[in-house]
């Protein structure tokens, strides 16, 4: 089968890879309906996160189950399924507490930018849709496997409540779906921080009430101006840089909540500043599996359309162009069709 392999900075290639096989009795093999490129994939693509050897890439997926291991009981061949980027048993104490990405048996699901994929711990990881979805729902179901689940976790972890004010730092797919999630949770005011016209437009479509283009001290000052000098009750940090984390914490009011779901690179916290900020911090790798049943139901009933974050669709064979388009911010998120 064809699959994407990252060799080094800005060197991603489409190659013939071996078809996946059942390795453990808890595995399932799925035929991909669609896959995509994640903003977190850009860290190694840009050389910021090191890749020491050619590495199959991709961790977002949905498709049809083709084969299951002997211990798989809940997932059946022929079902359309969505899963998370970390496989989990969904039965350990950590999973039961809702943090499946820290499952005691977790395994990273990688190599999803391909025609087929082996998913470990299939019974705990995969969630079936009510039936075979129409093609126009596939992008939204694919979004649920990571960026929607991550945006939803960002809003949940930031304690978004009905009628409250939310700030979203980051206008990538996760930030935009953080806006959508905050809207679904009843936020009264959603301030999206963005300088990109197309992303601002989608943020407003998803529920943003205000757009702030400033950054750093000026961005914080603008948020304070919009919130009577207090800051927001909830702030979603969806980037992972020092600047974005600092801006998020400083945009929250005392007693407010800051979630952080952007993979951090070079982020350090000022202990004294954090101490006197009186903010709650909660984040990490999003436990997407916790939310999948709810998100699939919302998508299936057409209550939300997170697939709108895919503004570029390419055949898998053109994966290198998909990476370039996102790297150059010509695309918010690239969907790949095997």
N, C-alpha and C positions, 0 to 999 in steps of 0.2 A: 504494500500500500504506500501511498505518498504521505509524507509527514514533514513538518517543519523542524529544522535542526539549527540551533544557534552555535556558531563556531567562535565568535568573539564580537567585539564592539562593531555594531552595524553590519554584521555579516551573518544573516540568516538565510538558509537555503532550503529548498524543497528537495527531498531525497526519497528514494525507495527505502522503506523501513520494513522490518519483519512484521507480519500480522501478529497482533497480541493473542495470547493463549491463556487458558485457565492455569494459573500457577498454584493457587490455594483453593480449597473447596468452598471458601466464602467469596470467591471472585465472580464477577459477571463481565461479559464482553458486550459492548454496545456498538451499534453502527450509528455513526454520528449523523444527526440531521443538520447540525450547524455547530460551528465553534467560532472563536474570536480571539482578538488580541486585547490583553489587559493593560491598563496603565502601569501596573507593577512590572509587566514584562519589559517596559522601557528602561528600567534601572539597569538590568544586565545588558540590554541592547545598546545602551549608551556607554557601557563599560564602567558604570558607577558601582554596580554589584558584579563581582568577578565570576567568570565562567572559565574553569580550568580545562575543560575538554568539550568536544562537540556534544551538545545536550538537546534531546528532543524537548520541544517547548509546548506550552499551552496548558491551561488548567480549568477552562470553562467549557461546559459540554451539556448537550441534551441529545437524545436519540432513542433508538429502538433496541431493546434487549435481544441479542441473538443467541447467547449461550450462557448457562449458569453452572456454577460449581455444585458439587453434590450436597453441600451443607446450606445452600441458599433455599429459603422456604417462602419468603414474602414476595420476592421479585420473580416474574415469570417471563419467558421468551415471548416476544410480540408486544410487550408493553412499551409505551413511550415513557421515558423517565428523565428526571432532572436530578443532578447530584451536586455535592459541594466539592470544593478544591481540596479539602482534607476528608479522607475516608474516616468514618468513625463507627464503632459498634452500636452506638446509641443506647447502650444498656449500662455502661459503667457509671459510677457515682458522679463523675464530672459531666458526662453526657446528660444524665438525668437532671442535673442542675442547670442545663441549657448551654453548656460550653463545649459543644462537640468538637471544635477545632483544637481542644486540649484533651481529647479523649486519651485514656491511658494506652490505647492500642492504635492511635491515629497513624495514618499513612498519607503522605502527600500524593495527590493524584496529578501526575504530570504526563506530558506528551499528548495532550488533547488536540493539538493542531494537526489532525490526521483524520483518516477515514474511519478508523475503529479505535476503541479504547478499552483497556482492562481497568475495571473499577474494583478495588479491594473492598472487603466488608460490605458487600452489596446490600444486604438486608438493612443495615443501619445507615447507609449512605444515600441510597437512591429512593426517590419518591415518584410514584407513577401518577400520570395525569388521568383524569376520568375516562379518557378515550384517546383515539388518535387525533392529534390536533390539526386544524386546518393550517395551511402553510403560513398564513399571515400572523398566526400566534407564535410561531417558532422563535422569532427574534426576542419576543418578550419572555418566553420560557427560558431561553438561553440566558437572558439577563438575570433571571432569578438565581442562576447557579453561582453567581459571584456579585456583580456590581449592584444589583437590586438588594440582595441579601445583606451586602455590606452597607449600603446606604440606609437600609431599614435598621440594622444594628446601630449605626451611627446615631440615628434619631432616637432609638430606644435607650441607648446608653447615655445620651444627653438628656434623658428624662423629659422629652418633648410632651407637653400637656396642652389640653384644649385651651385656646385663647391666648397662649403665651407667645413670646417673641423668640425667634430662632435665627441664628446667624449660621450660614454655611460657608466655610472657607475652602475654596477649591471648586473649579467649574469643569472638572473632568466628569466622566460617566458616573463615578461614585458620588461626587458632590451634587450633580444634577438629580440623581436618584435619591440622595439625601433630602433634597427639596421636595420631591414627590412624596417621600415617606413622611416628612414632617407635615405636609398638607393632609395626608391620609389620617394622621394622628390628631388632627384638629388644631394645629398651630394657627394663631390669629394673625401673626405677622412673620414673614420669612424674608430675611435679608440675605441675598446671594451676592457673594464677592466675585466679580468677574469683569474682565476687560475685553472679552471676545464677543462680538455682536451676535453671532449665531448661537453661542452658548447662553447668552443673556436671554435671547428670544425663547429658547427651549426651557430655561429656568422659569421664565414667566408662565409659559404654558403648563409647567408642572406645579405652579403655585406660588412662585416668588412674588412678593408684593413690592420689594425694593431691590435695587441694584446698587452696589457700592463698587466703584472702579479703583479707589485708592488702595494703597498697600502700606504696610509698616505702621509708623506712628500716625500717618494721615488716615489710614484705613481704620485704625482703632478710634481715632478722634471722630470720624464720620459715623461709626456705629454708636458711639456715645451720644453724638448729636441727635441721632434718630431715636434714642431710647432715654431721653430726658436726663442724660448724663450718667445713667446707671450701668449700662451694658445690658446684654441679653440674658434671659433665664437659661437658654440652651444654646450651645455653640458646637457645631460639628466640624472637626478638623479632618479634611479628606485629601491631604496632599502628602505629608510626611517629611517636610523640611523644617529647619530651624525657624525660618521666618513664619511659616504657616502655623506652627505650634505656638510660638510666642504671640502671634496675632490672635489666635483662638483664645488663649488663656486671658489675654488682656481685654478681649471683647466681651467677656462674661462679667456679670455683676457679682458682687459678693453673695455667696450662697448658691450661685449658678452652677450649671453642669457643663463640662466639656468632654466630648467624646473624641477619641483619636483612632482613626481607622486607616489612615495613609501609612504605608510601610515606611518606618522612620529611617532616615539616612542623615547622620551627623546631628541628631537632635540631642541637646542637653538642656536640662531644666535648672533654672535659678532657684535654689532652695529657699532663699529668703523671700524672693518675690512670690513664689508659690505659697509660702507660709502665710503671707499677709493678704493674698488674693481671696482666701476663703472659698475657693472653687473646688468642686468635686471633679476628679478625673477618672474616666473609665474608657477602656478601649482594648485594642488588640485585634488579632485575626478574627474576622466576623464568624460567629457560629451560624453559618447560613442554614445548616440542617434544621436548627430550631424553628426557623421561620418558613421553610419551604412549603409545608402544607397550606398555610395561610396565603402565601404569595401566589402559589399555583391557583388557588381558588379565586383570588382577586383577578388574576390574568384570564383564567378560563371564563369567568363571568363578565369579562371586558370592563371591569371597574377601573383598571389602570392599564397603561400601555408603555411600560418601561423600555420596550424595544425601539422607541424613538431615539434613544441615544446612539443607535447604529446609523451613522450618516454616510457610511461607505460599505458597500458589499462587493466582495471580490471572490473569485474562485480560489480554492486553497493553493493552486499552483502559483498565484500571484501574491503569496504571503509577504514577500520582501517589500512590495509596494505598500501593502497594508501597514507594515512597521514604519516605513518612511513617512507615510501620510500622517500617522499619529505622532511620530517624532517631531515633524515639522508643524504640528498643530493645524494641518489641513483637514484632519478628521478628528471627531471626538472619540469614536470607537469603530473599529473595523470588524465586520462580520465576515466569516469565511465559510464558503459552501464547499464541502468535500466533493 
